[in-house]
């Protein structure tokens, strides 16, 4: 995303799927990891960021709709149909999504079939988080403006109809993009991954996020002493960026210190998580559990 934005050289960055309130209050942090990278980039470049979806809160209606169905005695068949649409979308997202694919008519047609089938089955309203209405207003706000627009995938689908000339074009990946892809793969570590290959790549990158993820792999393999050694190294570095990293580093460092029998240091790490102005919910949960009792491997 950053490479595409660099190439576009746009004077303004528009966020189609966020509200001004979401940006001001930091409400995006639990739902949009991209902004941990995008917002500091824009600030460093002096590029203004404008959030356009002033009805973004209506997205919550979609989850409320599902919860209501779950509580209704006749809701199960409808939830199963929703799940089928979810799975079809998930399968599409598992295919390689290069910029030229995202901008192709074949991809937009496939994505449109999934979304329109869902909207026809459940209505374009609470079930969709009023997506069509919200994106009509965003499209109206964008007309006549110059800049780059970043949007959620389904919002992108609807905006593409209004701005067919502004779709992503073919792009040659940079080394930074390859490194980011490897980091993202490590965050989603699975048994089927090449753990040795991931470790080699992470050590080549060598920044705090990469070494934290390498420690995660060692811990997943039961090598907690190696993980602790790496985390000690991370702790001596500046690990403030991306903004989600400090909470995760301190929470995991506390657990590893517990395994090493260093309870006082572990407690300081857990308290450090809770002292941050913001930390991911997962990191806070780890810290709170660690304060109650020392961490032990299952």
N, C-alpha and C positions, 0 to 999 in steps of 0.2 A: 504494500500500500504506500509506504513512504517513498519507495523508488518511483512509483507512478506519479505521486504528487510532485516529487522533485522534477520529473520530466515535464510535467504540465506547466510548472512555473506560474501557477494561478495566484492572483492578488488576494483572494479571499477563499477560506475553506468553509463550506456549508455542511452542517450536520443535519441530514434530513430526518433522522430517527430519534433525535433528542430535543428536549426543550431547554430554554434558557435556565429554568429552575433546576433541571437535572445537572447542568454544568455548574451552576453556582453552588448547589448543595452537595455535589459529589455523588448524586444518586446513581450515576452510571457505573460506579466502581465494581459492583457485584455482578454486573451483567454485560459489560463491554470492555474486555481486556485490551482491545485495539487502542482505546483512548489513552491508556497508560504510555503508549509510544507516540501516538499522534499529537496529543496536546503539547508535550514538551518540545517536539519537533517544530510545531507551528510557532510556539513562543520563541524558540531560538532563532527562527527565521524572520520573526516580526510579522507573521501572517495572521491577520485577524480570524477568529473562529466564530461563526454565527450559527446558533442552533435555531432550526426553523419549525420544528414540530411542537407547537404550543399545546397540542392535545395529546402529547405522548403518554400522559397518565391513563388514557383510555385503553392502552395495551393491556392493562391489568384486568380489563373486563373479560378478555379471552380466558385467562386462568380462572376467574370467578365463574365463568360459564361452565367450564369443565368441572369445577368443584360442585356446582349446583347439580349437574347431571349425575355425578358420583353419589350424591345423596338422594336422588330421586329413584323410586323403586323400578321405574321403567327406563332408567338412564343407561344401563349397561350396554345394550346394543349400539347406542349412539356413540358411546365412548370407544367401543371396538372399531367403529367406522372411522372415528377420528384417529385412532392409533394406526389404522391402515394408511391414511394419508400421511401421517408422521413418518412411517416407515418408508413410504415411497420417496418422500423428500430427503430422508436420511440417505437412502441409496444413491440418489442423485448427487448429494454432497460428498459422497465417498469417491466420486470419479475425479480425475485430475481437473482442476478448475484454473486454467491459465487465463490471463486477461482476454485473449482472443476467443476462448471458449465462452467466457461470461458475456462477451459482446455479440456472440453469434445468434442468429435467428433460431437455429435448432435448439440451443439451450433455453432461450427465452420461451420458445413454444412449449418445451417440455415442462419448464417451471410453471408456465401459465396454466397448462392443463391440470397440474396438481392443485394449484391455488384456486382456480375457478371451480374445479370439482368440489373442493372443500367449501367454498363460499356458496355454491348452489345447494349443497347438502344441508348446510347449517345456517345460511343467511349471512349477508354482508352487514354485520353489526357487532353485537357483543361477542359472538363466536370468533370473529376475526380481529377483535380489538379495534373495530371501526377503521380498519386500515385504508380502505378505498377513500373514505371521506377525509381522513387525515392527509393522505398523499395528494389528493386533489388540491387541498389548501397549500401544501408545501409547493406543489408545482406552480400554483398561481403566484406564490411569493418569489419563486425563482425566475419567472419570466422577465426577460430584459436585463438580467444580472449576468455578470461575468465572474467565473470562479470554478472551483472544483467541488463536487458534491460527493459526500460519503454517506451511504445508506445501508440499512439492514438488507439482507438478500431479497425478501419479499417486498419491501418498500422499493428497492431498486427495480424489481420487476414492473411495478406500477409506474414509477417515474420514467422508465425506459420508453413507455408508450408516448409520453409527452415530449421527451427529448431524445429521439432516435439517433440524432447526429452526435450525441455526447457519450456514446458507449465506449467501453475500454477497447484499446487496440493491442495488437501484438507487441510483446515486450521481451527483451533478452534479459534473463535474470542476472543480477549482480552477485558478487561474493557475499555481501551483507545479507542479501535475501536467502542465499543458501545456508548461511549460518543461522538465520532466524528460523528457517524451516527445520533445521536440526534441533534447535532449542524447543520448538513447539512439539516436535515428535517426542522429545525426552519428557516433556510435561505430561504426555499421554502414554507413558511407558506401559507396554503390554508384554505378556510372556512371549508373543510371537516376534518381538523386535530383536534385532541384532544388538545385544547389550554391549558386546565388545566393540563393535563398530561405533556405537553411540558414544561410548567412553572415549575412544580415540578422537572423535570429532569434537567432543566437549573440551577435552584437554587442549586441543589445538586452538579453540576459541579463547579459553583461559580467563574469561571475565567472571565476576562474582555469580551471575546467574548460571553460567555454564558449570562452574565448580559446585554450586549448590545442587544442580541436577545430577552431576556425577556422584555426589554424596548420596543422593536419593537412590541411584542405581545400586551402589554398594550396600546400602541399608536393605533394599529389596532383596539383595542376594545373600543377606545374613552377615555381611562383612561390616559390622557396625564400627569396629575400630578404625578401619580405613575411612569410613564415612565421617567419623569424628575428626580424624586428622585433616581431611579436606575442609570440614566446616570450621575448624580452627583457623585455617588459612583464609577462608571467606570472611571470617569475623575480623581479621586484621585489614581487610580491604574496605573500600567505600562501596557499600551494597545498598545505597539509597534508591537506585533506579534499576529496573522499573519500579513504580510505586507499590506494587504488590509484593516485591521481594523482601523488604525488611521484616514483615510479619512472619512470612514463611521461614526465613533464615533463623530468626530468634526462636520460633516455636520448635523447629527441628533440632536446633542446637541444644535447647533445653532437654529434649528427649534423649539425645545422645550423651549429654553430660550425666543424666540420670543412669543410663546404662553403664557409664564409667564409675558410678558411685560418687560423683561430685555434686551432691544435692544442693549445696549453697549456690554454686554457680548456675545450676539448672534453674533454681528459683529466681535468680536475677534475670535470666533469659526469659522466663515465662512472664515475669513482671514487666520486662521490656516490651513484650508484645502488647500488653494491655495499656502501656503508657503511650503507645503510638497514637497519633491523631486519627489514623485509620489503619486497620489491618483486615485481611480477608476473614470472613466468618469461620472458615476452617482453621485458620491459624489461631484465632481467639478461642475456639473450642478446645484445641490442643493445649493452649496455655492454661485455660481454666482447669482442665482435667489434670494437668501437670502440677498445678498448685495444690490440688487436693491430695494427690498421691504420686509417688515416683513412677515414671514410665518404665514398663517392662515389655520385652518382646513376647508375643503370644506363643 
